[in-house]
Amino acid sequence: MKISGMHCLDCAHTVAKALSSVRGVAHAEVSYLKKRAEVEGQEGLAVEELVAAVQEAGYGAEVLADEG
């Protein structure tokens, strides 16, 4: 995911915490420098829920194509 609105490492921590709170997320890693988040989770994890969690935390999120 591309994350917008992050200005510091605390922002990245907040986004990671928001993503981790979504049911089905096994791991969320957020890079402040790259403005990206990588999320691993159960099959069928709703992307819309991830985007909503980031938005509720006060940031923007855009889903990118799976690079794996």
N, C-alpha and C positions, 0 to 999 in steps of 0.2 A: 504494500500500500504506500502511496505517496501521501505524506502528512504535511499540511500547511499550518502556519501560525506558531510554530515552535521557535522560541528565542533563546533557550538555554537548556542545560542538562536536566533541570527540574521539570521542564516541559516534557521532555522525552520520558522521564520517569512517570509523569502523570498519564501520558498516553499509554504507556506499557501497562500501568495499573488498570486503566479503563478497558483495554483490550483483554487483559487477563480475567476481568470480571465477567466476561461473556461466557455463558454456559457452553461447554464443548471445547474451549481453548485450552490446549495443553502447554503452549509456550508462546510468548510474545516478546520480540526483541525490537527495540526502537533505536534508530541512529539519529541523533540530533544533527550531526554533520551532513549526513546524506539525505535527511528529511524523509526517511523511509521507515516502514515497519514491516517485519516479517512475522507471520502468525502461523503456527502449527496447531492443528486441532483435529477433532473427530470428523469423519466423513459426513458430509451434509451440513457442515457448519454454515450458517446463514451469513453471507457477506454483508447483507443489509444491517444485521445486528452489530457487526464490527464497525461499520461506518457510523451507525447511530451512536455507539458507545464513544467513539472519538469525538463526534459532534457534541454530544452531551458534556464532554470534558472541556469543550470550548475550542476545539481545533477542527481543521478541515481534513477530509480523507478522500482519496481517490484510489479505486482498485486498479492495480496494474496486472498485466498478463502474468500467469505463472511462469517463472523463469526456470523451474526445476523440471 
